[in-house]
Amino acid sequence: MTQVPNPMAGNLALDETTYERRDVRSRDIVDHAISVQETHNTMSALEYMKSHDVAAEVIERVLLGPDRRRAIEAY
């Protein structure tokens, strides 16, 4: 994933980084994993993401850092 520094963050880009999804497929995988985590458990969501070759740092950010998730987009 490409990290794009937030221009409003000044020198705190590490803490205020925004992330861009690579494509619609990745978005759908992440969105489904979030749904699995909410309705089942984190381990099931983790296994789902691993089975779709999602990078470990993305899995960690999405499942363990919900405050670092992207806003949900209307499709």
All heavy atoms as a GROMACS GRO file, in nm:
protein
  597
    1MET      N    1   0.083  -0.117   0.000
    1MET     CA    2   0.000   0.000   0.000
    1MET      C    3   0.088   0.124   0.000
    1MET      O    4   0.192   0.127   0.064
    1MET     CB    5  -0.088   0.004   0.124
    1MET     CG    6  -0.187  -0.105   0.136
    1MET     SD    7  -0.349  -0.040   0.100
    1MET     CE    8  -0.429  -0.193   0.069
    2THR      N    9   0.042   0.226  -0.064
    2THR     CA   10   0.114   0.351  -0.069
    2THR      C   11   0.073   0.436   0.049
    2THR      O   12  -0.046   0.452   0.076
    2THR     CB   13   0.081   0.427  -0.200
    2THR    OG1   14   0.112   0.342  -0.309
    2THR    CG2   15   0.157   0.556  -0.208
    3GLN      N   16   0.170   0.488   0.122
    3GLN     CA   17   0.140   0.579   0.230
    3GLN      C   18   0.155   0.720   0.176
    3GLN      O   19   0.255   0.751   0.113
    3GLN     CB   20   0.235   0.558   0.347
    3GLN     CG   21   0.217   0.426   0.414
    3GLN     CD   22   0.305   0.414   0.536
    3GLN    OE1   23   0.376   0.507   0.572
    3GLN    NE2   24   0.302   0.299   0.598
    4VAL      N   25   0.054   0.802   0.202
    4VAL     CA   26   0.057   0.940   0.156
    4VAL      C   27   0.053   1.028   0.278
    4VAL      O   28  -0.044   1.025   0.354
    4VAL     CB   29  -0.064   0.971   0.064
    4VAL    CG1   30  -0.061   1.114   0.018
    4VAL    CG2   31  -0.066   0.875  -0.054
    5PRO      N   32   0.159   1.108   0.303
    5PRO     CA   33   0.157   1.195   0.420
    5PRO      C   34   0.042   1.295   0.413
    5PRO      O   35   0.009   1.346   0.306
    5PRO     CB   36   0.292   1.267   0.414
    5PRO     CG   37   0.376   1.183   0.326
    5PRO     CD   38   0.283   1.117   0.229
    6ASN      N   39  -0.018   1.319   0.524
    6ASN     CA   40  -0.125   1.416   0.534
    6ASN      C   41  -0.063   1.555   0.539
    6ASN      O   42   0.013   1.586   0.631
    6ASN     CB   43  -0.205   1.388   0.662
    6ASN     CG   44  -0.321   1.482   0.681
    6ASN    OD1   45  -0.328   1.588   0.621
    6ASN    ND2   46  -0.414   1.441   0.765
    7PRO      N   47  -0.093   1.643   0.440
    7PRO     CA   48  -0.028   1.774   0.437
    7PRO      C   49  -0.063   1.861   0.558
    7PRO      O   50   0.011   1.952   0.593
    7PRO     CB   51  -0.080   1.837   0.307
    7PRO     CG   52  -0.200   1.759   0.270
    7PRO     CD   53  -0.184   1.623   0.331
    8MET      N   54  -0.171   1.832   0.625
    8MET     CA   55  -0.212   1.911   0.741
    8MET      C   56  -0.138   1.867   0.867
    8MET      O   57  -0.148   1.929   0.971
    8MET     CB   58  -0.363   1.897   0.765
    8MET     CG   59  -0.447   1.940   0.647
    8MET     SD   60  -0.416   2.109   0.595
    8MET     CE   61  -0.489   2.197   0.730
    9ALA      N   62  -0.063   1.759   0.860
    9ALA     CA   63   0.000   1.703   0.979
    9ALA      C   64   0.136   1.765   1.010
    9ALA      O   65   0.193   1.737   1.113
    9ALA     CB   66   0.016   1.553   0.962
   10GLY      N   67   0.188   1.847   0.920
   10GLY     CA   68   0.319   1.906   0.945
   10GLY      C   69   0.425   1.799   0.952
   10GLY      O   70   0.436   1.714   0.866
   11ASN      N   71   0.505   1.800   1.056
   11ASN     CA   72   0.612   1.703   1.072
   11ASN      C   73   0.566   1.574   1.140
   11ASN      O   74   0.648   1.489   1.169
   11ASN     CB   75   0.727   1.764   1.153
   11ASN     CG   76   0.797   1.874   1.076
   11ASN    OD1   77   0.800   1.871   0.954
   11ASN    ND2   78   0.852   1.970   1.147
   12LEU      N   79   0.438   1.559   1.164
   12LEU     CA   80   0.387   1.441   1.233
   12LEU      C   81   0.329   1.340   1.134
   12LEU      O   82   0.232   1.273   1.162
   12LEU     CB   83   0.279   1.482   1.334
   12LEU     CG   84   0.326   1.577   1.444
   12LEU    CD1   85   0.209   1.618   1.531
   12LEU    CD2   86   0.435   1.513   1.528
   13ALA      N   87   0.390   1.330   1.017
   13ALA     CA   88   0.337   1.242   0.912
   13ALA      C   89   0.325   1.098   0.959
   13ALA      O   90   0.236   1.027   0.916
   13ALA     CB   91   0.424   1.250   0.788
   14LEU      N   92   0.413   1.053   1.046
   14LEU     CA   93   0.407   0.916   1.094
   14LEU      C   94   0.276   0.888   1.166
   14LEU      O   95   0.214   0.784   1.146
   14LEU     CB   96   0.524   0.888   1.189
   14LEU     CG   97   0.535   0.746   1.243
   14LEU    CD1   98   0.554   0.648   1.128
   14LEU    CD2   99   0.649   0.735   1.341
   15ASP      N  100   0.228   0.982   1.245
   15ASP     CA  101   0.104   0.964   1.320
   15ASP      C  102  -0.019   1.001   1.239
   15ASP      O  103  -0.128   0.957   1.270
   15ASP     CB  104   0.107   1.048   1.448
   15ASP     CG  105   0.213   1.000   1.543
   15ASP    OD1  106   0.247   0.881   1.542
   15ASP    OD2  107   0.264   1.085   1.618
   16GLU      N  108  -0.004   1.083   1.140
   16GLU     CA  109  -0.118   1.136   1.065
   16GLU      C  110  -0.114   1.088   0.920
   16GLU      O  111  -0.149   1.162   0.830
   16GLU     CB  112  -0.117   1.289   1.070
   16GLU     CG  113  -0.130   1.348   1.209
   16GLU     CD  114  -0.266   1.320   1.270
   16GLU    OE1  115  -0.364   1.310   1.196
   16GLU    OE2  116  -0.272   1.306   1.393
   17THR      N  117  -0.075   0.966   0.897
   17THR     CA  118  -0.064   0.913   0.762
   17THR      C  119  -0.199   0.863   0.715
   17THR      O  120  -0.272   0.799   0.790
   17THR     CB  121   0.039   0.799   0.757
   17THR    OG1  122   0.164   0.851   0.800
   17THR    CG2  123   0.053   0.743   0.618
   18THR      N  124  -0.230   0.892   0.590
   18THR     CA  125  -0.348   0.834   0.528
   18THR      C  126  -0.301   0.722   0.437
   18THR      O  127  -0.188   0.721   0.392
   18THR     CB  128  -0.427   0.939   0.447
   18THR    OG1  129  -0.341   0.994   0.348
   18THR    CG2  130  -0.480   1.049   0.537
   19TYR      N  131  -0.388   0.628   0.412
   19TYR     CA  132  -0.353   0.512   0.332
   19TYR      C  133  -0.449   0.503   0.213
   19TYR      O  134  -0.567   0.528   0.227
   19TYR     CB  135  -0.363   0.384   0.415
   19TYR     CG  136  -0.269   0.384   0.531
   19TYR    CD1  137  -0.304   0.440   0.653
   19TYR    CD2  138  -0.142   0.329   0.520
   19TYR    CE1  139  -0.218   0.442   0.760
   19TYR    CE2  140  -0.055   0.330   0.627
   19TYR     CZ  141  -0.094   0.386   0.746
   19TYR     OH  142  -0.006   0.388   0.851
   20GLU      N  143  -0.396   0.465   0.099
   20GLU     CA  144  -0.478   0.448  -0.020
   20GLU      C  145  -0.492   0.301  -0.051
   20GLU      O  146  -0.395   0.227  -0.049
   20GLU     CB  147  -0.412   0.517  -0.140
   20GLU     CG  148  -0.403   0.666  -0.127
   20GLU     CD  149  -0.337   0.728  -0.247
   20GLU    OE1  150  -0.319   0.658  -0.349
   20GLU    OE2  151  -0.303   0.846  -0.239
   21ARG      N  152  -0.612   0.259  -0.081
   21ARG     CA  153  -0.633   0.120  -0.122
   21ARG      C  154  -0.582   0.103  -0.264
   21ARG      O  155  -0.590   0.193  -0.346
   21ARG     CB  156  -0.780   0.084  -0.116
   21ARG     CG  157  -0.829   0.074   0.026
   21ARG     CD  158  -0.968   0.012   0.028
   21ARG     NE  159  -1.012   0.002   0.164
   21ARG     CZ  160  -1.095   0.089   0.221
   21ARG    NH1  161  -1.142   0.189   0.153
   21ARG    NH2  162  -1.131   0.073   0.346
   22ARG      N  163  -0.531  -0.016  -0.291
   22ARG     CA  164  -0.477  -0.043  -0.425
   22ARG      C  165  -0.587  -0.054  -0.528
   22ARG      O  166  -0.572  -0.012  -0.641
   22ARG     CB  167  -0.397  -0.173  -0.424
   22ARG     CG  168  -0.271  -0.166  -0.344
   22ARG     CD  169  -0.193  -0.294  -0.359
   22ARG     NE  170  -0.279  -0.410  -0.340
   22ARG     CZ  171  -0.255  -0.509  -0.257
   22ARG    NH1  172  -0.146  -0.508  -0.186
   22ARG    NH2  173  -0.337  -0.609  -0.244
   23ASP      N  174  -0.700  -0.114  -0.490
   23ASP     CA  175  -0.803  -0.141  -0.589
   23ASP      C  176  -0.934  -0.178  -0.519
   23ASP      O  177  -0.939  -0.191  -0.397
   23ASP     CB  178  -0.759  -0.252  -0.683
   23ASP     CG  179  -0.714  -0.377  -0.607
   23ASP    OD1  180  -0.780  -0.414  -0.508
   23ASP    OD2  181  -0.614  -0.437  -0.648
   24VAL      N  182  -1.036  -0.197  -0.599
   24VAL     CA  183  -1.168  -0.230  -0.547
   24VAL      C  184  -1.167  -0.366  -0.477
   24VAL      O  185  -1.229  -0.384  -0.373
   24VAL     CB  186  -1.273  -0.228  -0.661
   24VAL    CG1  187  -1.408  -0.278  -0.613
   24VAL    CG2  188  -1.286  -0.087  -0.716
   25ARG      N  189  -1.093  -0.461  -0.532
   25ARG     CA  190  -1.086  -0.594  -0.470
   25ARG      C  191  -1.030  -0.586  -0.329
   25ARG      O  192  -1.085  -0.646  -0.236
   25ARG     CB  193  -1.001  -0.687  -0.557
   25ARG     CG  194  -0.992  -0.828  -0.501
   25ARG     CD  195  -0.912  -0.919  -0.595
   25ARG     NE  196  -0.901  -1.052  -0.540
   25ARG     CZ  197  -0.807  -1.091  -0.453
   25ARG    NH1  198  -0.717  -1.005  -0.410
   25ARG    NH2  199  -0.804  -1.214  -0.407
   26SER      N  200  -0.922  -0.511  -0.312
   26SER     CA  201  -0.863  -0.495  -0.179
   26SER      C  202  -0.961  -0.427  -0.084
   26SER      O  203  -0.973  -0.467   0.032
   26SER     CB  204  -0.734  -0.412  -0.187
   26SER     OG  205  -0.638  -0.478  -0.264
   27ARG      N  206  -1.030  -0.328  -0.133
   27ARG     CA  207  -1.130  -0.259  -0.051
   27ARG      C  208  -1.236  -0.357  -0.004
   27ARG      O  209  -1.272  -0.360   0.114
   27ARG     CB  210  -1.195  -0.147  -0.132
   27ARG     CG  211  -1.305  -0.073  -0.053
   27ARG     CD  212  -1.399   0.002  -0.142
   27ARG     NE  213  -1.475  -0.091  -0.224
   27ARG     CZ  214  -1.533  -0.058  -0.338
   27ARG    NH1  215  -1.519   0.064  -0.387
   27ARG    NH2  216  -1.602  -0.146  -0.406
   28ASP      N  217  -1.285  -0.440  -0.095
   28ASP     CA  218  -1.390  -0.534  -0.060
   28ASP      C  219  -1.341  -0.639   0.040
   28ASP      O  220  -1.415  -0.677   0.132
   28ASP     CB  221  -1.444  -0.602  -0.186
   28ASP     CG  222  -1.522  -0.507  -0.275
   28ASP    OD1  223  -1.561  -0.397  -0.227
   28ASP    OD2  224  -1.544  -0.542  -0.392
   29ILE      N  225  -1.217  -0.684   0.024
   29ILE     CA  226  -1.161  -0.781   0.119
   29ILE      C  227  -1.152  -0.720   0.259
   29ILE      O  228  -1.193  -0.781   0.358
   29ILE     CB  229  -1.022  -0.830   0.071
   29ILE    CG1  230  -1.038  -0.917  -0.054
   29ILE    CG2  231  -0.949  -0.905   0.182
   29ILE    CD1  232  -0.908  -0.946  -0.125
   30VAL      N  233  -1.100  -0.599   0.267
   30VAL     CA  234  -1.087  -0.531   0.396
   30VAL      C  235  -1.224  -0.504   0.457
   30VAL      O  236  -1.248  -0.531   0.576
   30VAL     CB  237  -1.006  -0.401   0.382
   30VAL    CG1  238  -1.016  -0.315   0.508
   30VAL    CG2  239  -0.861  -0.433   0.350
   31ASP      N  240  -1.318  -0.457   0.377
   31ASP     CA  241  -1.453  -0.429   0.429
   31ASP      C  242  -1.520  -0.556   0.481
   31ASP      O  243  -1.584  -0.556   0.586
   31ASP     CB  244  -1.540  -0.363   0.322
   31ASP     CG  245  -1.499  -0.220   0.292
   31ASP    OD1  246  -1.419  -0.162   0.370
   31ASP    OD2  247  -1.546  -0.166   0.190
   32HIS      N  248  -1.501  -0.666   0.409
   32HIS     CA  249  -1.560  -0.792   0.454
   32HIS      C  250  -1.494  -0.840   0.583
   32HIS      O  251  -1.562  -0.889   0.674
   32HIS     CB  252  -1.550  -0.899   0.345
   32HIS     CG  253  -1.616  -1.027   0.383
   32HIS    ND1  254  -1.752  -1.041   0.391
   32HIS    CD2  255  -1.562  -1.146   0.420
   32HIS    CE1  256  -1.780  -1.164   0.431
   32HIS    NE2  257  -1.668  -1.230   0.449
   33ALA      N  258  -1.363  -0.825   0.591
   33ALA     CA  259  -1.292  -0.865   0.713
   33ALA      C  260  -1.341  -0.786   0.834
   33ALA      O  261  -1.356  -0.842   0.943
   33ALA     CB  262  -1.142  -0.848   0.695
   34ILE      N  263  -1.365  -0.658   0.815
   34ILE     CA  264  -1.418  -0.576   0.925
   34ILE      C  265  -1.555  -0.628   0.967
   34ILE      O  266  -1.585  -0.639   1.086
   34ILE     CB  267  -1.425  -0.427   0.884
   34ILE    CG1  268  -1.282  -0.373   0.868
   34ILE    CG2  269  -1.504  -0.346   0.985
   34ILE    CD1  270  -1.276  -0.237   0.800
   35SER      N  271  -1.638  -0.662   0.870
   35SER     CA  272  -1.769  -0.718   0.901
   35SER      C  273  -1.758  -0.851   0.975
   35SER      O  274  -1.830  -0.875   1.072
   35SER     CB  275  -1.848  -0.737   0.770
   35SER     OG  276  -1.972  -0.796   0.795
   36VAL      N  277  -1.664  -0.936   0.932
   36VAL     CA  278  -1.642  -1.065   1.000
   36VAL      C  279  -1.597  -1.040   1.144
   36VAL      O  280  -1.645  -1.106   1.237
   36VAL     CB  281  -1.538  -1.149   0.923
   36VAL    CG1  282  -1.490  -1.268   1.006
   36VAL    CG2  283  -1.594  -1.197   0.790
   37GLN      N  284  -1.508  -0.944   1.163
   37GLN     CA  285  -1.461  -0.914   1.298
   37GLN      C  286  -1.576  -0.868   1.387
   37GLN      O  287  -1.586  -0.909   1.503
   37GLN     CB  288  -1.353  -0.806   1.293
   37GLN     CG  289  -1.295  -0.775   1.430
   37GLN     CD  290  -1.192  -0.665   1.426
   37GLN    OE1  291  -1.202  -0.571   1.347
   37GLN    NE2  292  -1.091  -0.674   1.511
   38GLU      N  293  -1.665  -0.786   1.332
   38GLU     CA  294  -1.777  -0.733   1.411
   38GLU      C  295  -1.881  -0.840   1.444
   38GLU      O  296  -1.941  -0.836   1.550
   38GLU     CB  297  -1.842  -0.617   1.336
   38GLU     CG  298  -1.753  -0.494   1.328
   38GLU     CD  299  -1.806  -0.386   1.236
   38GLU    OE1  300  -1.904  -0.411   1.162
   38GLU    OE2  301  -1.749  -0.276   1.237
   39THR      N  302  -1.902  -0.934   1.351
   39THR     CA  303  -2.008  -1.033   1.372
   39THR      C  304  -1.958  -1.165   1.429
   39THR      O  305  -2.037  -1.241   1.485
   39THR     CB  306  -2.083  -1.061   1.240
   39THR    OG1  307  -1.990  -1.109   1.142
   39THR    CG2  308  -2.153  -0.937   1.190
   40HIS      N  309  -1.828  -1.193   1.414
   40HIS     CA  310  -1.773  -1.319   1.463
   40HIS      C  311  -1.661  -1.292   1.563
   40HIS      O  312  -1.687  -1.280   1.681
   40HIS     CB  313  -1.727  -1.407   1.347
   40HIS     CG  314  -1.840  -1.454   1.261
   40HIS    ND1  315  -1.892  -1.376   1.160
   40HIS    CD2  316  -1.912  -1.567   1.263
   40HIS    CE1  317  -1.992  -1.441   1.103
   40HIS    NE2  318  -2.008  -1.557   1.164
   41ASN      N  319  -1.538  -1.283   1.512
   41ASN     CA  320  -1.426  -1.253   1.601
   41ASN      C  321  -1.304  -1.210   1.519
   41ASN      O  322  -1.301  -1.224   1.397
   41ASN     CB  323  -1.393  -1.373   1.691
   41ASN     CG  324  -1.359  -1.497   1.612
   41ASN    OD1  325  -1.269  -1.496   1.529
   41ASN    ND2  326  -1.433  -1.605   1.637
   42THR      N  327  -1.208  -1.157   1.589
   42THR     CA  328  -1.088  -1.105   1.523
   42THR      C  329  -1.008  -1.215   1.456
   42THR      O  330  -0.955  -1.195   1.346
   42THR     CB  331  -1.000  -1.030   1.626
   42THR    OG1  332  -1.078  -0.921   1.680
   42THR    CG2  333  -0.874  -0.974   1.562
   43MET      N  334  -0.999  -1.332   1.516
   43MET     CA  335  -0.920  -1.440   1.456
   43MET      C  336  -0.978  -1.482   1.322
   43MET      O  337  -0.904  -1.507   1.227
   43MET     CB  338  -0.912  -1.560   1.551
   43MET     CG  339  -0.818  -1.668   1.501
   43MET     SD  340  -0.650  -1.612   1.468
   43MET     CE  341  -0.588  -1.589   1.633
   44SER      N  342  -1.109  -1.490   1.312
   44SER     CA  343  -1.171  -1.525   1.184
   44SER      C  344  -1.141  -1.419   1.078
   44SER      O  345  -1.111  -1.452   0.962
   44SER     CB  346  -1.322  -1.539   1.200
   44SER     OG  347  -1.353  -1.648   1.284
   45ALA      N  348  -1.148  -1.293   1.117
   45ALA     CA  349  -1.116  -1.185   1.024
   45ALA      C  350  -0.971  -1.189   0.982
   45ALA      O  351  -0.938  -1.169   0.864
   45ALA     CB  352  -1.150  -1.050   1.088
   46LEU      N  353  -0.882  -1.218   1.077
   46LEU     CA  354  -0.740  -1.229   1.047
   46LEU      C  355  -0.713  -1.341   0.947
   46LEU      O  356  -0.641  -1.322   0.848
   46LEU     CB  357  -0.661  -1.253   1.176
   46LEU     CG  358  -0.513  -1.275   1.157
   46LEU    CD1  359  -0.435  -1.174   1.241
   46LEU    CD2  360  -0.476  -1.415   1.196
   47GLU      N  361  -0.771  -1.456   0.970
   47GLU     CA  362  -0.753  -1.570   0.879
   47GLU      C  363  -0.808  -1.539   0.741
   47GLU      O  364  -0.749  -1.576   0.639
   47GLU     CB  365  -0.816  -1.696   0.937
   47GLU     CG  366  -0.746  -1.749   1.060
   47GLU     CD  367  -0.600  -1.787   1.034
   47GLU    OE1  368  -0.566  -1.829   0.922
   47GLU    OE2  369  -0.518  -1.773   1.127
   48TYR      N  370  -0.921  -1.472   0.735
   48TYR     CA  371  -0.979  -1.433   0.606
   48TYR      C  372  -0.882  -1.343   0.529
   48TYR      O  373  -0.856  -1.364   0.411
   48TYR     CB  374  -1.114  -1.363   0.628
   48TYR     CG  375  -1.172  -1.308   0.500
   48TYR    CD1  376  -1.238  -1.392   0.411
   48TYR    CD2  377  -1.160  -1.174   0.468
   48TYR    CE1  378  -1.291  -1.344   0.292
   48TYR    CE2  379  -1.211  -1.124   0.350
   48TYR     CZ  380  -1.277  -1.209   0.262
   48TYR     OH  381  -1.327  -1.160   0.144
   49MET      N  382  -0.828  -1.243   0.597
   49MET     CA  383  -0.737  -1.150   0.530
   49MET      C  384  -0.608  -1.221   0.487
   49MET      O  385  -0.559  -1.198   0.377
   49MET     CB  386  -0.707  -1.030   0.620
   49MET     CG  387  -0.830  -0.943   0.642
   49MET     SD  388  -0.798  -0.802   0.750
   49MET     CE  389  -0.729  -0.687   0.633
   50LYS      N  390  -0.556  -1.308   0.573
   50LYS     CA  391  -0.435  -1.383   0.537
   50LYS      C  392  -0.460  -1.471   0.415
   50LYS      O  393  -0.374  -1.482   0.327
   50LYS     CB  394  -0.388  -1.469   0.654
   50LYS     CG  395  -0.319  -1.390   0.764
   50LYS     CD  396  -0.285  -1.472   0.885
   50LYS     CE  397  -0.200  -1.591   0.856
   50LYS     NZ  398  -0.160  -1.666   0.978
   51SER      N  399  -0.577  -1.530   0.407
   51SER     CA  400  -0.609  -1.619   0.294
   51SER      C  401  -0.620  -1.542   0.163
   51SER      O  402  -0.615  -1.601   0.055
   51SER     CB  403  -0.738  -1.696   0.321
   51SER     OG  404  -0.851  -1.614   0.309
   52HIS      N  405  -0.636  -1.411   0.173
   52HIS     CA  406  -0.642  -1.325   0.054
   52HIS      C  407  -0.514  -1.245   0.035
   52HIS      O  408  -0.513  -1.144  -0.036
   52HIS     CB  409  -0.764  -1.235   0.061
   52HIS     CG  410  -0.892  -1.308   0.035
   52HIS    ND1  411  -0.961  -1.373   0.133
   52HIS    CD2  412  -0.961  -1.329  -0.080
   52HIS    CE1  413  -1.068  -1.430   0.081
   52HIS    NE2  414  -1.069  -1.406  -0.049
   53ASP      N  415  -0.406  -1.290   0.099
   53ASP     CA  416  -0.272  -1.230   0.082
   53ASP      C  417  -0.266  -1.082   0.116
   53ASP      O  418  -0.194  -1.005   0.053
   53ASP     CB  419  -0.220  -1.253  -0.061
   53ASP     CG  420  -0.205  -1.399  -0.093
   53ASP    OD1  421  -0.160  -1.474  -0.003
   53ASP    OD2  422  -0.238  -1.440  -0.206
   54VAL      N  423  -0.340  -1.042   0.218
   54VAL     CA  424  -0.333  -0.904   0.266
   54VAL      C  425  -0.205  -0.891   0.350
   54VAL      O  426  -0.173  -0.980   0.430
   54VAL     CB  427  -0.458  -0.868   0.349
   54VAL    CG1  428  -0.446  -0.729   0.409
   54VAL    CG2  429  -0.584  -0.879   0.262
   55ALA      N  430  -0.132  -0.784   0.330
   55ALA     CA  431  -0.006  -0.761   0.400
   55ALA      C  432  -0.028  -0.755   0.552
   55ALA      O  433  -0.129  -0.702   0.599
   55ALA     CB  434   0.059  -0.633   0.352
   56ALA      N  435   0.069  -0.808   0.626
   56ALA     CA  436   0.059  -0.813   0.772
   56ALA      C  437   0.038  -0.676   0.833
   56ALA      O  438  -0.041  -0.661   0.928
   56ALA     CB  439   0.184  -0.878   0.830
   57GLU      N  440   0.105  -0.573   0.782
   57GLU     CA  441   0.088  -0.438   0.839
   57GLU      C  442  -0.054  -0.385   0.815
   57GLU      O  443  -0.107  -0.310   0.898
   57GLU     CB  444   0.194  -0.340   0.788
   57GLU     CG  445   0.194  -0.316   0.640
   57GLU     CD  446   0.284  -0.411   0.562
   57GLU    OE1  447   0.334  -0.510   0.617
   57GLU    OE2  448   0.303  -0.385   0.442
   58VAL      N  449  -0.115  -0.424   0.705
   58VAL     CA  450  -0.254  -0.382   0.679
   58VAL      C  451  -0.348  -0.455   0.773
   58VAL      O  452  -0.439  -0.394   0.831
   58VAL     CB  453  -0.292  -0.408   0.531
   58VAL    CG1  454  -0.439  -0.378   0.507
   58VAL    CG2  455  -0.203  -0.325   0.439
   59ILE      N  456  -0.326  -0.585   0.791
   59ILE     CA  457  -0.409  -0.662   0.883
   59ILE      C  458  -0.402  -0.602   1.023
   59ILE      O  459  -0.505  -0.581   1.088
   59ILE     CB  460  -0.365  -0.810   0.886
   59ILE    CG1  461  -0.393  -0.876   0.750
   59ILE    CG2  462  -0.436  -0.886   0.998
   59ILE    CD1  463  -0.336  -1.015   0.735
   60GLU      N  464  -0.283  -0.572   1.068
   60GLU     CA  465  -0.267  -0.514   1.201
   60GLU      C  466  -0.340  -0.381   1.213
   60GLU      O  467  -0.412  -0.356   1.309
   60GLU     CB  468  -0.119  -0.496   1.232
   60GLU     CG  469  -0.094  -0.436   1.369
   60GLU     CD  470   0.054  -0.418   1.399
   60GLU    OE1  471   0.139  -0.464   1.323
   60GLU    OE2  472   0.082  -0.355   1.503
   61ARG      N  473  -0.320  -0.294   1.114
   61ARG     CA  474  -0.384  -0.162   1.117
   61ARG      C  475  -0.536  -0.172   1.117
   61ARG      O  476  -0.604  -0.106   1.195
   61ARG     CB  477  -0.337  -0.078   0.998
   61ARG     CG  478  -0.404   0.058   0.991
   61ARG     CD  479  -0.346   0.146   0.881
   61ARG     NE  480  -0.340   0.083   0.752
   61ARG     CZ  481  -0.442   0.075   0.666
   61ARG    NH1  482  -0.559   0.126   0.698
   61ARG    NH2  483  -0.428   0.018   0.549
   62VAL      N  484  -0.588  -0.260   1.033
   62VAL     CA  485  -0.733  -0.271   1.018
   62VAL      C  486  -0.798  -0.337   1.139
   62VAL      O  487  -0.898  -0.288   1.191
   62VAL     CB  488  -0.768  -0.349   0.889
   62VAL    CG1  489  -0.914  -0.386   0.884
   62VAL    CG2  490  -0.730  -0.267   0.767
   63LEU      N  491  -0.741  -0.447   1.185
   63LEU     CA  492  -0.807  -0.522   1.291
   63LEU      C  493  -0.772  -0.475   1.432
   63LEU      O  494  -0.854  -0.487   1.522
   63LEU     CB  495  -0.773  -0.671   1.277
   63LEU     CG  496  -0.819  -0.737   1.147
   63LEU    CD1  497  -0.781  -0.885   1.148
   63LEU    CD2  498  -0.967  -0.718   1.124
   64LEU      N  499  -0.653  -0.422   1.452
   64LEU     CA  500  -0.613  -0.381   1.587
   64LEU      C  501  -0.615  -0.230   1.607
   64LEU      O  502  -0.603  -0.184   1.720
   64LEU     CB  503  -0.473  -0.435   1.618
   64LEU     CG  504  -0.460  -0.588   1.611
   64LEU    CD1  505  -0.318  -0.630   1.643
   64LEU    CD2  506  -0.560  -0.654   1.703
   65GLY      N  507  -0.630  -0.155   1.500
   65GLY     CA  508  -0.631  -0.009   1.511
   65GLY      C  509  -0.749   0.053   1.441
   65GLY      O  510  -0.733   0.125   1.342
   66PRO      N  511  -0.871   0.025   1.487
   66PRO     CA  512  -0.988   0.077   1.416
   66PRO      C  513  -0.990   0.229   1.402
   66PRO      O  514  -1.048   0.281   1.308
   66PRO     CB  515  -1.108   0.027   1.498
   66PRO     CG  516  -1.053  -0.030   1.622
   66PRO     CD  517  -0.907  -0.053   1.605
   67ASP      N  518  -0.921   0.299   1.491
   67ASP     CA  519  -0.914   0.445   1.480
   67ASP      C  520  -0.825   0.487   1.363
   67ASP      O  521  -0.826   0.603   1.323
   67ASP     CB  522  -0.862   0.505   1.610
   67ASP     CG  523  -0.728   0.447   1.652
   67ASP    OD1  524  -0.711   0.323   1.642
   67ASP    OD2  525  -0.640   0.524   1.693
   68ARG      N  526  -0.749   0.392   1.304
   68ARG     CA  527  -0.662   0.422   1.191
   68ARG      C  528  -0.721   0.375   1.058
   68ARG      O  529  -0.656   0.380   0.955
   68ARG     CB  530  -0.525   0.357   1.214
   68ARG     CG  531  -0.453   0.418   1.333
   68ARG     CD  532  -0.330   0.342   1.374
   68ARG     NE  533  -0.241   0.313   1.262
   68ARG     CZ  534  -0.155   0.212   1.261
   68ARG    NH1  535  -0.146   0.134   1.366
   68ARG    NH2  536  -0.078   0.190   1.158
   69ARG      N  537  -0.846   0.328   1.060
   69ARG     CA  538  -0.911   0.283   0.937
   69ARG      C  539  -0.952   0.402   0.852
   69ARG      O  540  -0.972   0.512   0.902
   69ARG     CB  541  -1.038   0.202   0.969
   69ARG     CG  542  -1.011   0.072   1.034
   69ARG     CD  543  -1.142   0.002   1.062
   69ARG     NE  544  -1.120  -0.119   1.139
   69ARG     CZ  545  -1.214  -0.180   1.207
   69ARG    NH1  546  -1.337  -0.134   1.208
   69ARG    NH2  547  -1.186  -0.288   1.275
   70ARG      N  548  -0.971   0.375   0.725
   70ARG     CA  549  -1.022   0.477   0.634
   70ARG      C  550  -1.171   0.493   0.659
   70ARG      O  551  -1.238   0.403   0.707
   70ARG     CB  552  -1.004   0.432   0.490
   70ARG     CG  553  -0.863   0.428   0.449
   70ARG     CD  554  -0.858   0.392   0.301
   70ARG     NE  555  -0.722   0.365   0.267
   70ARG     CZ  556  -0.664   0.248   0.277
   70ARG    NH1  557  -0.732   0.145   0.319
   70ARG    NH2  558  -0.539   0.232   0.246
   71ALA      N  559  -1.222   0.607   0.620
   71ALA     CA  560  -1.366   0.628   0.626
   71ALA      C  561  -1.431   0.536   0.525
   71ALA      O  562  -1.376   0.508   0.418
   71ALA     CB  563  -1.399   0.773   0.594
   72ILE      N  564  -1.548   0.486   0.557
   72ILE     CA  565  -1.621   0.399   0.465
   72ILE      C  566  -1.675   0.483   0.352
   72ILE      O  567  -1.740   0.585   0.373
   72ILE     CB  568  -1.733   0.324   0.538
   72ILE    CG1  569  -1.676   0.233   0.645
   72ILE    CG2  570  -1.820   0.246   0.439
   72ILE    CD1  571  -1.777   0.164   0.731
   73GLU      N  572  -1.648   0.438   0.231
   73GLU     CA  573  -1.693   0.509   0.112
   73GLU      C  574  -1.825   0.452   0.064
   73GLU      O  575  -1.850   0.332   0.076
   73GLU     CB  576  -1.589   0.494   0.001
   73GLU     CG  577  -1.452   0.544   0.039
   73GLU     CD  578  -1.349   0.508  -0.068
   73GLU    OE1  579  -1.387   0.465  -0.178
   73GLU    OE2  580  -1.230   0.522  -0.038
   74ALA      N  581  -1.908   0.537   0.005
   74ALA     CA  582  -2.029   0.490  -0.060
   74ALA      C  583  -1.991   0.437  -0.197
   74ALA      O  584  -1.919   0.502  -0.270
   74ALA     CB  585  -2.130   0.603  -0.071
   75TYR      N  586  -2.035   0.318  -0.229
   75TYR     CA  587  -2.000   0.260  -0.359
   75TYR      C  588  -2.116   0.278  -0.452
   75TYR      O  589  -2.226   0.255  -0.422
   75TYR     CB  590  -1.968   0.110  -0.351
   75TYR     CG  591  -1.891   0.068  -0.230
   75TYR    CD1  592  -1.942  -0.024  -0.139
   75TYR    CD2  593  -1.765   0.119  -0.206
   75TYR    CE1  594  -1.869  -0.063  -0.030
   75TYR    CE2  595  -1.691   0.080  -0.096
   75TYR     CZ  596  -1.745  -0.011  -0.010
   75TYR     OH  597  -1.673  -0.052   0.100
   0.00000   0.00000   0.00000
